[in-house]
Structures are given as C-alpha cells and as structure tokens.
Amino acid sequence: MPYILLLLSSWLLIASACNHHAKSAAITGRGYDNHSDSADFYLELAKSANVLISQQVLYDPSYFVIDYPNGDVPANKGVCTDVVIRALRLHGIDLQKLVHEDMKANFSRYPKTWGLKYPDKNIDHRRVSNLMTFFTRKKADFPVTDNPWDYRPGSIVCWQLPGGRTHIGMLSNRRSADNKRCLVIHNIGGGQVMEDCLFRYKIIGHYRYPNPKR
C-alpha cells in the first residue's frame, strides 16, 4: 500500500510540473525562440545595447533632417526611441528604412496622432507608437505580464507614463540587485542610462525583434 501511495504521489508531482510548464508556455504567447542562434542573437543584442550607456547623450526631442537609409540624429543627442534604433543598428537592422518602407505601403495602418498625410523618413521611426505598430506587424509582440521572468535580455518594452506619454527601452543582460529583473537601457530625460525600472511604469508593449539570420 505505501508503494502505491508513493507512485500516486510521484504521478501527481509530474502532472503538476507538466501543468506548470503548459501555463508558462501559454504566457509566452508566440513562444520564445530557444534555438541557439536566436538565443545568441538576443544575448548579443542585449550586450551591445550596454555600450550605449557609455555615450554622452542629451535628451533632445527636436526634429532633425537625417540621412536615409541608416540615418541618425547627432551622436550626442537622442530620445528613448533612439536607444532601440541604435541598439538594433549595431546588428545591421535599420529601423528607419524598415519602418519607412512599411509605412509607405501601409500608411493607413499607422497612428495619425501627428496629423501626417504621408510618411516622413526623418521622424516616423523615432515615435513610440509607430514602433509598436511596426513590431506588432512583424509578429514580434509578446504578452504583457507581471512576471519579471517573462522579460528577457534583448527584449523591447514600452510603457505608459503619467500624462499619457509613451516610453520605450531595451532590456540588458545585466540584472537587478535581487536578480529578479533585467535592467532597462533607456533615455527618459537623463541620457542613455541603465536602471532597475522594468515595473516602474505601466507596461503597454513587449517585443522581441525577429532574428534577421533565421
């Protein structure tokens, strides 16, 4: 009889573990890509984004006329979106060109917050809501949860700030002091910095840009 109880207990533990795994898989929506090349891509993306915090950048939301493609605002200036733009560009991903081309072909699908009647390659990719739309169209969106372990290095996160403003940043491979959260690389007004602020504001977007090598 004790032997049967032991078997039953073991079966219940296995069933519980499987159920937990199924729930975890459901939370991750499209599913994290665990192939080694993609895992390496996101880790390298997170590591290279760390370099941005060593650059002296003043928060400057001014409109700039920039080159196309691969255009950038002056190196000592930028806003939150420029952190993501610069991080991805280190890996050959030009959001300026990609967003501009998609907006030219699908302009009606993008926000009309600024009253634009046609795409503007100088600024469109530097607006959070446009990037959110683009990432979703690229099927790069993941569920927004309150579980810090769902947010991995190399992920892109968007927040709603007080007053209705939006914000964006990238997650580093470095972690908080309690090891529960990835640190955030962003520019919210004090330059390109790294902070433990994942849940400081309301998260409204969670993305992992597709590995261009797959």
Z-matrix of the N, CA and C atoms (Angstrom, degrees):
N
C 1 1.471
C 2 1.533 1 112.46
N 3 1.352 2 117.20 1 -46.65
C 4 1.469 3 117.70 2 177.09
C 5 1.523 4 111.91 3 -57.57
N 6 1.370 5 115.60 4 -35.75
C 7 1.471 6 119.57 5 -179.97
C 8 1.517 7 111.02 6 -62.99
N 9 1.327 8 117.18 7 -41.32
C 10 1.466 9 121.84 8 178.92
C 11 1.519 10 110.62 9 -64.62
N 12 1.342 11 115.76 10 -40.55
C 13 1.466 12 119.89 11 178.58
C 14 1.520 13 110.88 12 -63.97
N 15 1.353 14 116.18 13 -37.55
C 16 1.470 15 120.33 14 178.87
C 17 1.518 16 110.76 15 -65.17
N 18 1.347 17 116.11 16 -42.34
C 19 1.463 18 120.00 17 178.05
C 20 1.527 19 111.00 18 -63.20
N 21 1.344 20 115.16 19 -42.44
C 22 1.459 21 119.83 20 179.84
C 23 1.524 22 110.62 21 -63.40
N 24 1.318 23 116.65 22 -41.52
C 25 1.466 24 121.18 23 178.90
C 26 1.523 25 110.78 24 -62.57
N 27 1.342 26 115.51 25 -43.03
C 28 1.471 27 120.10 26 179.45
C 29 1.521 28 110.77 27 -63.36
N 30 1.329 29 116.54 28 -41.33
C 31 1.467 30 120.91 29 179.99
C 32 1.524 31 110.87 30 -62.76
N 33 1.337 32 115.83 31 -41.15
C 34 1.467 33 120.00 32 179.69
C 35 1.527 34 111.27 33 -64.93
N 36 1.332 35 116.74 34 -38.31
C 37 1.465 36 120.38 35 178.50
C 38 1.524 37 110.86 36 -64.63
N 39 1.340 38 115.91 37 -43.00
C 40 1.472 39 120.47 38 179.09
C 41 1.517 40 110.91 39 -64.08
N 42 1.339 41 116.46 40 -43.67
C 43 1.474 42 121.13 41 179.80
C 44 1.514 43 110.20 42 -62.51
N 45 1.336 44 116.55 43 -40.68
C 46 1.464 45 120.75 44 179.59
C 47 1.512 46 110.63 45 -63.76
N 48 1.339 47 116.66 46 -42.22
C 49 1.470 48 120.72 47 179.84
C 50 1.519 49 111.10 48 -64.31
N 51 1.347 50 115.63 49 -41.67
C 52 1.471 51 119.41 50 179.26
C 53 1.512 52 110.94 51 -64.15
N 54 1.337 53 116.34 52 -40.51
C 55 1.461 54 120.52 53 179.23
C 56 1.515 55 111.00 54 -64.23
N 57 1.347 56 116.04 55 -40.47
C 58 1.473 57 119.97 56 177.92
C 59 1.518 58 110.67 57 -63.27
N 60 1.365 59 115.56 58 -41.50
C 61 1.462 60 119.58 59 179.03
C 62 1.526 61 110.94 60 -62.81
N 63 1.324 62 116.64 61 -40.86
C 64 1.465 63 120.89 62 -179.96
C 65 1.519 64 110.71 63 -63.38
N 66 1.352 65 115.98 64 -40.89
C 67 1.468 66 119.49 65 179.00
C 68 1.512 67 110.82 66 -65.38
N 69 1.347 68 115.89 67 -40.71
C 70 1.462 69 119.71 68 179.73
C 71 1.515 70 110.46 69 -63.63
N 72 1.354 71 116.05 70 -40.78
C 73 1.461 72 119.52 71 179.00
C 74 1.511 73 110.59 72 -64.29
N 75 1.342 74 117.08 73 -37.49
C 76 1.463 75 120.42 74 -179.82
C 77 1.519 76 110.97 75 -66.37
N 78 1.326 77 116.52 76 -37.35
C 79 1.460 78 120.61 77 -179.45
C 80 1.517 79 111.26 78 -62.15
N 81 1.339 80 117.07 79 -36.44
C 82 1.457 81 119.83 80 -175.05
C 83 1.520 82 112.80 81 -79.22
N 84 1.312 83 118.55 82 5.98
C 85 1.463 84 121.86 83 170.48
C 86 1.509 85 112.70 84 59.20
N 87 1.333 86 116.81 85 -106.06
C 88 1.462 87 120.93 86 -177.15
C 89 1.522 88 111.28 87 -70.40
N 90 1.322 89 116.42 88 -12.01
C 91 1.463 90 120.41 89 177.53
C 92 1.514 91 111.83 90 89.37
N 93 1.307 92 117.72 91 130.11
C 94 1.463 93 120.43 92 176.66
C 95 1.509 94 108.82 93 -71.31
N 96 1.304 95 116.31 94 141.28
C 97 1.448 96 121.72 95 179.95
C 98 1.523 97 108.17 96 -84.07
N 99 1.320 98 116.46 97 110.34
C 100 1.457 99 120.50 98 -176.58
C 101 1.523 100 112.92 99 -95.67
N 102 1.346 101 117.95 100 6.34
C 103 1.455 102 119.49 101 175.17
C 104 1.521 103 108.11 102 -60.70
N 105 1.315 104 116.56 103 143.50
C 106 1.456 105 120.34 104 -173.40
C 107 1.516 106 112.78 105 -59.12
N 108 1.356 107 117.34 106 -37.89
C 109 1.460 108 118.30 107 -178.16
C 110 1.518 109 112.00 108 -67.15
N 111 1.341 110 117.44 109 -38.22
C 112 1.458 111 119.84 110 178.06
C 113 1.522 112 111.25 111 -72.01
N 114 1.334 113 116.06 112 -39.32
C 115 1.461 114 119.21 113 177.55
C 116 1.521 115 109.79 114 -59.63
N 117 1.329 116 115.94 115 -42.51
C 118 1.461 117 120.52 116 178.21
C 119 1.525 118 111.17 117 -64.51
N 120 1.345 119 116.63 118 -39.11
C 121 1.460 120 120.60 119 -179.63
C 122 1.524 121 110.95 120 -60.26
N 123 1.337 122 117.52 121 -48.37
C 124 1.466 123 120.24 122 -177.66
C 125 1.526 124 111.75 123 -68.62
N 126 1.324 125 116.43 124 -35.31
C 127 1.461 126 119.15 125 177.48
C 128 1.525 127 110.17 126 -66.79
N 129 1.333 128 116.89 127 -43.87
C 130 1.465 129 120.11 128 178.58
C 131 1.523 130 111.21 129 -66.47
N 132 1.336 131 116.58 130 -35.75
C 133 1.462 132 120.56 131 176.80
C 134 1.524 133 110.08 132 -61.58
N 135 1.332 134 115.96 133 -44.76
C 136 1.463 135 120.49 134 179.38
C 137 1.525 136 111.16 135 -64.45
N 138 1.315 137 116.39 136 -42.78
C 139 1.466 138 120.44 137 -179.00
C 140 1.527 139 111.33 138 -64.90
N 141 1.328 140 116.84 139 -43.42
C 142 1.460 141 119.48 140 -178.55
C 143 1.520 142 111.35 141 -68.42
N 144 1.343 143 116.75 142 -31.27
C 145 1.465 144 119.52 143 177.31
C 146 1.528 145 110.82 144 -64.50
N 147 1.355 146 116.28 145 -27.87
C 148 1.460 147 120.00 146 177.81
C 149 1.526 148 111.80 147 -58.58
N 150 1.335 149 115.76 148 -30.00
C 151 1.470 150 120.85 149 -178.04
C 152 1.521 151 110.77 150 -63.00
N 153 1.324 152 116.78 151 -29.09
C 154 1.462 153 120.67 152 -174.97
C 155 1.521 154 112.54 153 -63.07
N 156 1.334 155 117.32 154 -26.53
C 157 1.465 156 118.81 155 -176.44
C 158 1.521 157 111.90 156 -73.99
N 159 1.333 158 117.45 157 -13.63
C 160 1.464 159 120.07 158 178.30
C 161 1.530 160 111.93 159 -85.08
N 162 1.320 161 116.90 160 -7.99
C 163 1.463 162 121.26 161 -179.57
C 164 1.526 163 110.33 162 -89.21
N 165 1.305 164 116.31 163 137.19
C 166 1.458 165 121.57 164 178.77
C 167 1.529 166 109.00 165 -82.51
N 168 1.322 167 115.93 166 107.21
C 169 1.467 168 121.12 167 -175.44
C 170 1.526 169 109.75 168 -128.14
N 171 1.325 170 115.94 169 127.13
C 172 1.460 171 121.37 170 175.26
C 173 1.528 172 109.12 171 -90.61
N 174 1.322 173 116.93 172 137.44
C 175 1.462 174 119.72 173 176.58
C 176 1.521 175 108.49 174 -68.79
N 177 1.319 176 116.19 175 119.31
C 178 1.462 177 120.84 176 -177.11
C 179 1.526 178 109.14 177 -145.46
N 180 1.332 179 117.91 178 106.13
C 181 1.471 180 121.74 179 -177.76
C 182 1.531 181 113.64 180 -86.17
N 183 1.312 182 117.01 181 14.05
C 184 1.469 183 120.43 182 -178.03
C 185 1.527 184 111.47 183 -61.38
N 186 1.326 185 114.84 184 153.74
C 187 1.465 186 121.07 185 174.69
C 188 1.526 187 108.08 186 -79.88
N 189 1.328 188 116.43 187 128.69
C 190 1.459 189 121.71 188 178.27
C 191 1.527 190 109.59 189 -121.84
N 192 1.310 191 116.64 190 139.90
C 193 1.463 192 121.44 191 169.29
C 194 1.521 193 105.97 192 -85.81
N 195 1.327 194 117.16 193 121.00
C 196 1.460 195 120.90 194 -174.77
C 197 1.522 196 110.86 195 -125.45
N 198 1.328 197 115.45 196 164.97
C 199 1.459 198 120.88 197 178.50
C 200 1.524 199 110.22 198 -64.26
N 201 1.325 200 115.58 199 164.04
C 202 1.460 201 121.40 200 176.10
C 203 1.523 202 108.31 201 -147.83
N 204 1.333 203 118.20 202 132.43
C 205 1.470 204 127.50 203 -6.18
C 206 1.529 205 111.00 204 -80.41
N 207 1.324 206 115.56 205 -174.86
C 208 1.465 207 123.37 206 179.67
C 209 1.521 208 113.42 207 56.86
N 210 1.325 209 116.09 208 31.10
C 211 1.457 210 119.67 209 177.85
C 212 1.519 211 111.49 210 -79.17
N 213 1.329 212 116.25 211 153.14
C 214 1.461 213 120.59 212 177.42
C 215 1.525 214 108.45 213 -147.10
N 216 1.312 215 115.03 214 152.48
C 217 1.461 216 120.19 215 174.63
C 218 1.524 217 107.08 216 -71.49
N 219 1.349 218 119.31 217 168.95
C 220 1.466 219 120.41 218 178.48
C 221 1.526 220 111.37 219 -49.46
N 222 1.325 221 116.55 220 139.98
C 223 1.461 222 122.18 221 -173.52
C 224 1.520 223 113.62 222 -58.58
N 225 1.321 224 117.31 223 -25.05
C 226 1.469 225 120.10 224 -178.26
C 227 1.525 226 112.69 225 -95.41
N 228 1.331 227 116.00 226 13.08
C 229 1.462 228 120.73 227 179.73
C 230 1.525 229 109.27 228 -131.98
N 231 1.339 230 115.94 229 163.04
C 232 1.452 231 118.50 230 177.26
C 233 1.518 232 112.59 231 161.38
N 234 1.332 233 114.73 232 171.19
C 235 1.467 234 122.68 233 176.23
C 236 1.523 235 107.39 234 -129.99
N 237 1.325 236 116.59 235 -170.34
C 238 1.464 237 119.42 236 -175.04
C 239 1.528 238 112.68 237 -60.92
N 240 1.320 239 117.26 238 -41.20
C 241 1.459 240 119.81 239 -177.92
C 242 1.521 241 112.27 240 -64.20
N 243 1.332 242 116.62 241 -29.84
C 244 1.462 243 119.69 242 -178.74
C 245 1.522 244 111.94 243 -65.81
N 246 1.326 245 117.84 244 -25.63
C 247 1.460 246 121.20 245 175.63
C 248 1.529 247 109.86 246 -62.43
N 249 1.321 248 116.72 247 -48.16
C 250 1.460 249 121.56 248 -179.69
C 251 1.523 250 110.62 249 -68.32
N 252 1.324 251 115.90 250 -42.32
C 253 1.471 252 120.74 251 179.23
C 254 1.521 253 110.32 252 -58.85
N 255 1.324 254 116.37 253 -47.75
C 256 1.463 255 120.59 254 -177.32
C 257 1.520 256 112.04 255 -69.09
N 258 1.329 257 117.31 256 -37.06
C 259 1.466 258 120.37 257 179.35
C 260 1.528 259 110.92 258 -64.32
N 261 1.327 260 117.07 259 -46.83
C 262 1.466 261 120.46 260 -179.64
C 263 1.533 262 111.65 261 -68.54
N 264 1.325 263 116.18 262 -32.77
C 265 1.462 264 118.97 263 -179.08
C 266 1.521 265 111.34 264 -66.78
N 267 1.322 266 117.65 265 -27.18
C 268 1.461 267 121.02 266 175.78
C 269 1.522 268 111.27 267 -62.46
N 270 1.324 269 116.50 268 -16.50
C 271 1.465 270 121.84 269 179.80
C 272 1.529 271 111.45 270 -114.60
N 273 1.324 272 115.45 271 23.33
C 274 1.455 273 120.77 272 174.41
C 275 1.518 274 115.10 273 77.20
N 276 1.328 275 117.70 274 15.02
C 277 1.470 276 121.42 275 -179.68
C 278 1.524 277 108.23 276 -103.93
N 279 1.316 278 116.60 277 111.80
C 280 1.466 279 121.95 278 -176.25
C 281 1.529 280 109.80 279 -99.78
N 282 1.317 281 116.63 280 94.95
C 283 1.462 282 119.99 281 -179.30
C 284 1.525 283 112.19 282 -63.04
N 285 1.312 284 117.77 283 -30.19
C 286 1.464 285 119.31 284 178.23
C 287 1.527 286 110.18 285 -57.13
N 288 1.313 287 116.73 286 -51.61
C 289 1.459 288 122.17 287 -178.05
C 290 1.535 289 111.14 288 -68.68
N 291 1.319 290 116.70 289 -44.24
C 292 1.455 291 120.43 290 -176.49
C 293 1.527 292 112.35 291 -65.20
N 294 1.327 293 116.03 292 -44.96
C 295 1.468 294 119.83 293 179.15
C 296 1.520 295 110.05 294 -67.39
N 297 1.326 296 117.22 295 -42.55
C 298 1.468 297 120.41 296 -178.76
C 299 1.528 298 111.13 297 -61.20
N 300 1.318 299 116.65 298 -44.68
C 301 1.464 300 119.85 299 -179.30
C 302 1.529 301 111.09 300 -65.08
N 303 1.337 302 116.45 301 -40.12
C 304 1.463 303 118.77 302 -179.73
C 305 1.524 304 110.93 303 -69.90
N 306 1.324 305 116.94 304 -36.34
C 307 1.463 306 119.75 305 179.07
C 308 1.523 307 111.16 306 -69.60
N 309 1.320 308 117.45 307 -35.38
C 310 1.469 309 120.05 308 177.57
C 311 1.528 310 110.43 309 -62.87
N 312 1.330 311 116.15 310 -38.61
C 313 1.462 312 120.73 311 -177.18
C 314 1.531 313 112.76 312 -85.70
N 315 1.330 314 116.95 313 -22.03
C 316 1.474 315 120.18 314 -173.87
C 317 1.527 316 111.48 315 -139.69
N 318 1.310 317 116.49 316 44.66
C 319 1.464 318 120.64 317 -172.81
C 320 1.524 319 112.67 318 -57.47
N 321 1.311 320 117.69 319 -35.43
C 322 1.467 321 121.04 320 -177.04
C 323 1.528 322 112.82 321 -66.35
N 324 1.306 323 117.68 322 -17.65
C 325 1.457 324 121.48 323 -178.08
C 326 1.534 325 113.16 324 -87.03
N 327 1.311 326 116.27 325 -5.64
C 328 1.466 327 120.43 326 -178.07
C 329 1.526 328 111.04 327 -101.16
N 330 1.328 329 117.18 328 156.14
C 331 1.474 330 121.29 329 -178.99
C 332 1.518 331 112.08 330 -58.48
N 333 1.320 332 115.88 331 148.69
C 334 1.471 333 121.10 332 178.10
C 335 1.531 334 110.29 333 -111.57
N 336 1.321 335 114.73 334 28.42
C 337 1.459 336 121.29 335 -175.71
C 338 1.520 337 113.40 336 -54.28
N 339 1.308 338 116.71 337 -33.97
C 340 1.469 339 120.51 338 -173.39
C 341 1.523 340 112.80 339 -101.11
N 342 1.307 341 117.03 340 9.41
C 343 1.456 342 120.99 341 176.90
C 344 1.520 343 114.78 342 69.05
N 345 1.329 344 117.03 343 22.00
C 346 1.462 345 120.12 344 -178.86
C 347 1.527 346 111.04 345 -74.40
N 348 1.314 347 115.02 346 146.72
C 349 1.462 348 120.67 347 177.97
C 350 1.522 349 111.61 348 -108.96
N 351 1.323 350 116.68 349 -5.26
C 352 1.458 351 121.62 350 178.87
C 353 1.528 352 108.53 351 -159.84
N 354 1.326 353 117.88 352 159.82
C 355 1.469 354 120.87 353 -178.25
C 356 1.526 355 112.25 354 -64.10
N 357 1.310 356 115.75 355 152.93
C 358 1.461 357 122.52 356 177.11
C 359 1.527 358 107.47 357 -131.18
N 360 1.325 359 116.79 358 106.17
C 361 1.464 360 121.19 359 -174.59
C 362 1.521 361 113.61 360 -66.18
N 363 1.321 362 117.68 361 -12.14
C 364 1.468 363 120.70 362 179.48
C 365 1.529 364 113.29 363 -81.34
N 366 1.323 365 117.92 364 -24.64
C 367 1.462 366 120.08 365 -169.21
C 368 1.529 367 115.08 366 -134.33
N 369 1.324 368 118.31 367 -23.62
C 370 1.475 369 120.11 368 -172.51
C 371 1.525 370 113.34 369 -54.64
N 372 1.323 371 117.29 370 -43.28
C 373 1.467 372 121.07 371 -177.54
C 374 1.525 373 112.17 372 -75.34
N 375 1.319 374 117.70 373 -7.75
C 376 1.464 375 122.20 374 -179.15
C 377 1.528 376 111.38 375 -98.69
N 378 1.316 377 117.86 376 14.30
C 379 1.457 378 122.81 377 178.78
C 380 1.525 379 109.70 378 -113.66
N 381 1.323 380 115.63 379 129.06
C 382 1.466 381 120.84 380 -173.07
C 383 1.525 382 112.31 381 -58.02
N 384 1.314 383 117.48 382 -47.30
C 385 1.468 384 119.44 383 -176.36
C 386 1.521 385 111.84 384 -64.29
N 387 1.322 386 117.74 385 -32.19
C 388 1.465 387 120.17 386 175.87
C 389 1.526 388 110.49 387 -67.80
N 390 1.329 389 116.96 388 -41.36
C 391 1.457 390 119.54 389 178.48
C 392 1.528 391 110.73 390 -65.24
N 393 1.320 392 117.10 391 -40.09
C 394 1.462 393 120.01 392 177.61
C 395 1.520 394 110.53 393 -59.97
N 396 1.319 395 116.78 394 -43.30
C 397 1.462 396 120.98 395 178.69
C 398 1.516 397 110.57 396 -63.94
N 399 1.323 398 116.12 397 -44.81
C 400 1.465 399 120.77 398 -179.00
C 401 1.524 400 111.41 399 -63.15
N 402 1.341 401 117.40 400 -46.47
C 403 1.462 402 120.54 401 -179.56
C 404 1.526 403 111.21 402 -61.99
N 405 1.322 404 116.67 403 -39.35
C 406 1.460 405 119.98 404 178.46
C 407 1.527 406 110.44 405 -65.61
N 408 1.327 407 117.10 406 -41.26
C 409 1.455 408 121.18 407 178.25
C 410 1.534 409 111.40 408 -65.02
N 411 1.333 410 116.64 409 -27.42
C 412 1.464 411 121.60 410 177.29
C 413 1.534 412 111.44 411 -83.59
N 414 1.351 413 115.73 412 2.67
C 415 1.472 414 121.47 413 -177.39
C 416 1.530 415 111.14 414 59.00
N 417 1.324 416 115.19 415 37.70
C 418 1.465 417 121.23 416 179.40
C 419 1.519 418 111.78 417 -100.27
N 420 1.338 419 117.46 418 3.53
C 421 1.460 420 121.00 419 -175.15
C 422 1.528 421 111.67 420 -82.55
N 423 1.328 422 114.87 421 144.80
C 424 1.456 423 123.61 422 177.54
C 425 1.521 424 108.76 423 -126.66
N 426 1.329 425 117.24 424 160.08
C 427 1.469 426 119.57 425 -179.26
C 428 1.526 427 112.26 426 -61.45
N 429 1.319 428 115.34 427 147.25
C 430 1.461 429 122.27 428 172.56
C 431 1.523 430 106.52 429 -90.87
N 432 1.321 431 117.32 430 120.66
C 433 1.463 432 121.78 431 -179.26
C 434 1.526 433 109.20 432 -130.85
N 435 1.326 434 115.60 433 175.49
C 436 1.460 435 120.34 434 174.74
C 437 1.527 436 110.85 435 -104.25
N 438 1.323 437 115.95 436 14.69
C 439 1.462 438 121.88 437 178.66
C 440 1.529 439 109.38 438 -95.18
N 441 1.326 440 118.60 439 112.35
C 442 1.463 441 120.31 440 -176.39
C 443 1.521 442 113.78 441 -61.63
N 444 1.328 443 117.75 442 -24.17
C 445 1.465 444 120.67 443 -178.07
C 446 1.525 445 112.11 444 -76.69
N 447 1.330 446 116.95 445 -10.28
C 448 1.464 447 119.83 446 174.88
C 449 1.530 448 111.79 447 -78.31
N 450 1.321 449 116.03 448 -13.60
C 451 1.472 450 121.14 449 -176.47
C 452 1.520 451 108.93 450 -105.42
N 453 1.323 452 115.49 451 106.41
C 454 1.462 453 121.22 452 -170.46
C 455 1.523 454 112.37 453 -106.44
N 456 1.341 455 116.96 454 162.78
C 457 1.466 456 120.79 455 177.91
C 458 1.528 457 111.60 456 -52.95
N 459 1.328 458 116.03 457 139.00
C 460 1.457 459 120.79 458 -179.90
C 461 1.514 460 113.58 459 88.04
N 462 1.341 461 117.52 460 -7.37
C 463 1.461 462 120.57 461 177.90
C 464 1.525 463 110.12 462 -75.41
N 465 1.316 464 115.44 463 155.32
C 466 1.467 465 123.06 464 177.00
C 467 1.523 466 107.28 465 -111.53
N 468 1.317 467 116.66 466 131.66
C 469 1.460 468 121.17 467 -177.11
C 470 1.523 469 109.63 468 -125.67
N 471 1.341 470 115.79 469 140.66
C 472 1.468 471 121.78 470 176.24
C 473 1.519 472 109.16 471 -117.98
N 474 1.329 473 115.62 472 145.42
C 475 1.463 474 121.73 473 -178.15
C 476 1.525 475 111.02 474 -128.49
N 477 1.322 476 114.67 475 156.76
C 478 1.460 477 122.07 476 169.93
C 479 1.526 478 106.36 477 -100.42
N 480 1.322 479 116.75 478 120.96
C 481 1.456 480 121.66 479 -179.87
C 482 1.528 481 110.05 480 -94.94
N 483 1.312 482 117.08 481 164.32
C 484 1.467 483 119.91 482 174.99
C 485 1.528 484 110.60 483 -55.50
N 486 1.317 485 116.52 484 141.75
C 487 1.454 486 120.23 485 -179.24
C 488 1.513 487 114.19 486 86.69
N 489 1.350 488 116.28 487 4.30
C 490 1.461 489 119.86 488 176.86
C 491 1.510 490 115.31 489 87.10
N 492 1.332 491 117.66 490 -0.20
C 493 1.458 492 119.76 491 178.94
C 494 1.532 493 110.68 492 -72.83
N 495 1.328 494 116.09 493 155.43
C 496 1.460 495 120.82 494 178.00
C 497 1.523 496 109.41 495 -112.30
N 498 1.325 497 115.00 496 159.48
C 499 1.464 498 121.46 497 -175.69
C 500 1.521 499 108.40 498 -146.56
N 501 1.340 500 115.94 499 155.75
C 502 1.459 501 120.57 500 -178.69
C 503 1.514 502 109.59 501 -144.15
N 504 1.337 503 116.15 502 148.72
C 505 1.455 504 121.11 503 177.49
C 506 1.518 505 110.19 504 -157.77
N 507 1.327 506 115.55 505 173.90
C 508 1.459 507 121.23 506 179.27
C 509 1.526 508 109.52 507 -120.33
N 510 1.332 509 116.64 508 146.20
C 511 1.451 510 121.12 509 -178.29
C 512 1.522 511 111.34 510 -88.82
N 513 1.321 512 114.68 511 131.23
C 514 1.453 513 122.61 512 179.09
C 515 1.526 514 110.82 513 -80.72
N 516 1.324 515 116.46 514 167.51
C 517 1.465 516 121.07 515 171.14
C 518 1.530 517 110.84 516 -82.89
N 519 1.317 518 116.79 517 -6.91
C 520 1.463 519 120.65 518 176.43
C 521 1.526 520 109.21 519 -85.48
N 522 1.340 521 115.49 520 150.76
C 523 1.454 522 119.42 521 -172.27
C 524 1.524 523 112.03 522 -120.23
N 525 1.321 524 115.01 523 165.58
C 526 1.451 525 122.44 524 179.91
C 527 1.538 526 110.22 525 -65.97
N 528 1.320 527 116.02 526 166.80
C 529 1.461 528 120.83 527 -177.62
C 530 1.524 529 112.21 528 -58.57
N 531 1.329 530 117.30 529 -32.87
C 532 1.469 531 120.47 530 179.08
C 533 1.530 532 112.45 531 -90.43
N 534 1.343 533 115.93 532 4.32
C 535 1.470 534 123.00 533 176.57
C 536 1.523 535 113.96 534 65.30
N 537 1.326 536 118.14 535 19.81
C 538 1.461 537 120.78 536 -176.86
C 539 1.525 538 113.76 537 -98.06
N 540 1.329 539 118.24 538 -18.14
C 541 1.460 540 120.98 539 -173.89
C 542 1.530 541 111.13 540 -137.58
N 543 1.323 542 116.05 541 145.90
C 544 1.458 543 119.82 542 168.85
C 545 1.527 544 108.37 543 -70.97
N 546 1.310 545 116.75 544 143.19
C 547 1.454 546 120.31 545 173.61
C 548 1.523 547 108.91 546 -74.68
N 549 1.318 548 115.92 547 154.51
C 550 1.463 549 122.35 548 -176.23
C 551 1.530 550 110.09 549 -106.18
N 552 1.323 551 115.72 550 131.06
C 553 1.465 552 121.50 551 173.70
C 554 1.522 553 106.27 552 -100.74
N 555 1.327 554 116.73 553 118.39
C 556 1.463 555 119.66 554 -174.94
C 557 1.529 556 110.66 555 -158.63
N 558 1.320 557 114.55 556 175.31
C 559 1.467 558 121.85 557 175.53
C 560 1.525 559 106.65 558 -135.36
N 561 1.320 560 115.86 559 102.25
C 562 1.455 561 120.37 560 -177.92
C 563 1.528 562 111.40 561 -108.83
N 564 1.325 563 114.73 562 10.58
C 565 1.461 564 119.64 563 178.07
C 566 1.510 565 113.34 564 139.63
N 567 1.321 566 116.13 565 -20.27
C 568 1.461 567 120.32 566 -177.88
C 569 1.509 568 113.63 567 -108.76
N 570 1.323 569 117.22 568 23.56
C 571 1.459 570 120.95 569 -178.28
C 572 1.518 571 111.66 570 90.74
N 573 1.320 572 115.73 571 -178.26
C 574 1.459 573 122.00 572 -178.27
C 575 1.529 574 108.84 573 -79.57
N 576 1.334 575 115.44 574 107.40
C 577 1.460 576 120.98 575 -173.99
C 578 1.527 577 110.58 576 -130.65
N 579 1.329 578 115.97 577 169.02
C 580 1.458 579 122.87 578 175.87
C 581 1.520 580 108.21 579 -118.86
N 582 1.345 581 116.35 580 127.28
C 583 1.456 582 120.38 581 -176.05
C 584 1.527 583 111.26 582 -142.10
N 585 1.319 584 114.34 583 159.50
C 586 1.468 585 121.30 584 172.54
C 587 1.527 586 107.42 585 -91.42
N 588 1.328 587 116.23 586 84.70
C 589 1.470 588 119.70 587 -173.12
C 590 1.525 589 112.90 588 -141.43
N 591 1.329 590 117.45 589 24.36
C 592 1.462 591 120.40 590 -175.46
C 593 1.522 592 112.58 591 -54.22
N 594 1.341 593 116.78 592 -43.00
C 595 1.461 594 120.30 593 -176.92
C 596 1.531 595 112.91 594 -108.33
N 597 1.309 596 115.96 595 20.79
C 598 1.470 597 119.55 596 179.41
C 599 1.524 598 111.09 597 -69.19
N 600 1.322 599 115.95 598 -33.61
C 601 1.464 600 121.61 599 -179.90
C 602 1.531 601 108.85 600 -123.49
N 603 1.310 602 116.38 601 169.82
C 604 1.459 603 121.22 602 -179.75
C 605 1.528 604 110.43 603 -72.26
N 606 1.324 605 116.61 604 121.73
C 607 1.459 606 120.98 605 179.07
C 608 1.530 607 109.55 606 -79.03
N 609 1.325 608 116.53 607 128.66
C 610 1.464 609 121.30 608 -179.66
C 611 1.528 610 112.11 609 -121.49
N 612 1.318 611 117.12 610 -3.00
C 613 1.458 612 120.05 611 179.39
C 614 1.514 613 111.33 612 -157.61
N 615 1.325 614 116.24 613 142.74
C 616 1.464 615 122.63 614 -177.84
C 617 1.528 616 106.73 615 -143.79
N 618 1.350 617 117.29 616 120.27
C 619 1.464 618 120.69 617 -172.18
C 620 1.531 619 111.21 618 -140.11
N 621 1.331 620 114.36 619 152.79
C 622 1.466 621 121.02 620 169.93
C 623 1.524 622 106.54 621 -133.43
N 624 1.323 623 115.81 622 110.60
C 625 1.457 624 119.49 623 -174.57
C 626 1.530 625 109.78 624 -63.93
N 627 1.329 626 117.74 625 134.25
C 628 1.466 627 120.51 626 -176.94
C 629 1.521 628 112.31 627 -57.76
N 630 1.302 629 115.61 628 138.18
C 631 1.467 630 121.14 629 177.02
C 632 1.524 631 109.11 630 -63.26
N 633 1.338 632 118.80 631 116.13
C 634 1.472 633 120.37 632 -176.20
C 635 1.523 634 112.90 633 -68.09
N 636 1.323 635 118.06 634 -12.76
C 637 1.459 636 121.04 635 -177.54
C 638 1.526 637 112.55 636 -91.91
N 639 1.357 638 116.60 637 2.79
C 640 1.462 639 119.00 638 -179.38
C 641 1.519 640 109.87 639 -114.99
